[in-house]
């Protein structure tokens, strides 16, 4: 074969290889991003009502409710129930800075807009009872008359993939009292602790690895919307130590007193609380099942709640409420 023809054949082979490579890359992308192909399912502006539970937008909302990774990749949260929506909306109205954005409000067909959110200026979409039940994930929807699609608040910071940067003053504008949760996996407990931290005016909540998502549906219900109202940071001990060093904070941890303790455990008292009033403070709480992590037990000064009777410990949300109330300043 002449050299000229051989060169043409080589060019054809190269072209075929490039074409095959392009097809292969496209297939790989489709396989590896199957969860993000439908990353955005905006509801067309002309849609005023949804009657089918198989509607793509409904499926998108259900996935937001079920999947933590899907929720955070979209930056959206499904908030179920008028009470929680009202608490968040009322809080947002009281702020000069917009930290929470409500994309749309989903209401039962022909139902009135619930009191307290009737001034919502955004988009309202009517849904059937079947769709409302599907979206809420609850067996009974008699008390569910509103669901909101909201953006994850700007006061939430996820630092899991950022091990170097520590912008502590941006995380917590008021760091005098910070609640630290160490492996709290039960969303009911986590939500209740967020609500108590907000009620006792603590400056924010730091979630160490192993905690459940504060925007989990059960956590949202338990918190009554506090997940959207109090600064929350998800990070590691590296970030927490940076915070403690930045503000020269004392670090206490709730821990039931026992005869096997290897380090002293102080009893919670008014005197102890008064001695800490002027000091910035982190309070660490561990999970009910395994308690504090080894790192927390080693780093923190331990404090217990004095109790009568033979109970070894309290539910973590109850203990956390007592400790936050006594140590608030």
Residue pairs with C-beta under 8 A, 6 or more apart in sequence:
1 9
30 37
35 69
35 70
35 73
36 73
38 56
38 60
39 73
39 74
40 74
41 56
41 57
41 59
41 60
43 57
43 104
43 125
47 57
47 125
48 125
48 126
49 109
49 125
49 126
49 127
49 128
50 57
50 58
50 106
50 125
50 126
50 127
50 128
50 131
51 109
51 127
51 128
51 130
51 131
52 58
52 128
52 131
53 130
53 131
53 134
55 131
58 131
58 134
58 135
61 78
61 135
61 147
61 149
62 134
62 135
62 137
63 70
64 70
64 71
64 74
64 76
64 77
64 78
64 149
65 71
65 78
65 80
65 135
65 137
65 217
68 213
68 215
68 216
71 77
71 152
71 213
71 215
72 152
72 158
72 213
75 151
75 152
76 103
76 149
76 150
76 151
76 152
77 149
77 150
77 151
77 152
77 215
77 220
78 135
78 147
78 148
78 149
78 217
79 85
79 88
79 147
79 148
79 149
79 150
79 220
79 225
80 135
80 136
80 137
80 138
80 144
80 147
80 217
80 220
80 221
81 136
81 143
81 144
81 146
81 147
81 221
82 114
82 116
82 117
82 144
82 145
82 146
83 224
84 220
84 221
84 224
84 225
85 102
85 105
85 114
85 117
85 146
85 147
85 148
85 225
86 114
86 115
86 116
86 117
87 224
87 225
87 226
87 229
88 100
88 102
88 148
88 150
88 225
88 228
88 229
89 102
89 116
89 117
89 120
90 116
91 100
91 225
91 228
91 229
92 98
92 99
92 100
92 102
92 228
99 153
99 154
99 155
99 228
100 150
100 151
100 153
100 154
100 228
101 150
101 151
102 120
102 122
102 148
102 149
102 150
102 151
103 122
103 123
103 148
103 149
103 150
103 151
104 122
104 123
104 124
104 125
104 148
104 149
105 113
105 117
105 120
105 122
105 123
105 124
105 125
105 146
105 147
105 148
106 124
106 125
106 126
106 127
106 132
106 135
106 146
106 147
106 148
106 149
107 113
107 124
107 125
107 126
107 127
107 145
107 146
108 126
108 127
108 128
108 129
108 132
108 145
108 146
109 126
109 127
109 128
109 129
110 126
111 145
112 118
113 120
113 124
113 146
114 145
114 146
117 146
127 135
129 141
132 141
132 144
132 147
133 141
135 147
136 144
136 147
137 217
138 144
150 228
152 215
153 227
153 228
155 230
155 231
155 232
156 214
156 231
156 232
156 233
156 234
157 170
157 171
157 231
157 232
157 233
157 234
157 235
158 234
158 235
159 165
159 233
159 234
159 235
159 236
159 239
160 209
160 234
160 235
160 236
163 236
163 238
166 238
166 239
166 242
166 243
166 246
168 175
168 242
168 243
168 246
168 247
169 175
169 246
171 204
171 231
171 233
171 243
172 178
172 203
172 204
172 231
172 233
172 243
173 203
173 231
174 203
174 204
175 203
175 204
175 243
175 247
175 249
175 280
176 203
176 280
176 281
176 329
177 201
177 202
177 203
177 280
177 281
177 283
177 324
177 327
177 328
177 329
178 202
178 203
178 204
178 205
178 206
178 243
178 249
178 280
178 281
178 282
178 283
179 193
179 197
179 202
179 204
179 205
179 206
179 282
179 283
179 285
179 320
179 324
180 205
180 206
180 208
180 240
180 251
180 282
180 283
180 284
180 285
181 190
181 193
181 205
181 206
181 207
181 208
181 211
181 284
181 285
182 208
182 210
182 211
182 253
182 284
182 285
182 286
182 287
182 292
182 293
182 296
183 208
183 209
183 210
183 211
183 286
183 287
183 290
183 293
184 190
184 193
184 207
184 210
184 211
184 212
184 285
184 286
184 287
184 316
185 210
185 211
185 212
185 287
185 289
186 212
186 287
186 288
187 212
187 213
187 216
187 217
187 218
187 219
187 222
188 218
188 219
188 222
188 317
189 222
189 288
189 315
189 316
189 317
190 211
190 212
190 214
190 216
190 219
190 222
190 223
191 214
191 216
191 218
191 219
191 220
191 221
191 222
191 223
191 226
191 227
192 222
192 223
192 317
192 320
192 321
193 205
193 285
193 316
193 317
193 320
193 321
194 205
194 214
194 219
194 222
194 223
194 226
194 227
194 230
194 232
195 222
195 223
195 224
195 226
196 317
196 320
196 321
196 324
196 325
197 204
197 205
197 226
197 230
197 324
198 223
198 226
198 229
198 230
200 324
200 325
200 328
201 328
202 230
202 324
202 328
203 231
204 230
204 231
204 232
204 233
205 214
205 230
205 231
205 232
205 233
206 232
206 233
206 235
206 239
206 240
206 243
206 282
207 214
207 232
207 233
207 234
207 235
208 235
208 236
208 237
208 240
208 293
209 236
210 287
210 293
211 234
212 219
213 219
214 220
214 223
214 227
214 232
215 227
219 227
220 227
233 239
237 295
240 282
243 249
243 282
244 251
244 282
247 280
248 280
249 279
249 280
249 281
249 282
250 276
250 279
250 280
250 281
250 282
250 301
251 281
251 282
251 284
251 299
251 300
251 301
252 276
252 281
252 282
252 283
252 284
252 300
252 301
252 302
252 303
252 327
253 283
253 284
253 285
253 286
253 292
253 296
253 297
253 300
253 301
253 302
253 303
254 283
254 284
254 285
254 286
254 303
254 304
254 305
254 316
254 319
254 320
254 323
255 261
255 265
255 286
255 291
255 292
255 297
255 302
255 303
255 304
256 291
256 304
256 305
256 312
256 313
257 265
257 267
257 304
258 312
261 302
263 297
263 302
264 302
265 302
265 303
265 304
266 272
266 301
266 302
266 303
266 304
267 303
267 304
267 305
267 306
268 303
268 304
268 305
268 306
268 322
268 323
268 326
269 306
270 326
272 303
273 326
273 327
276 327
276 329
277 329
278 329
281 327
281 329
283 320
283 323
283 324
283 327
284 292
284 296
284 300
285 316
285 319
285 320
285 323
286 292
286 293
286 296
286 316
287 316
288 315
288 316
292 300
303 323
305 314
305 319
305 322
305 323
307 314
313 319
314 322
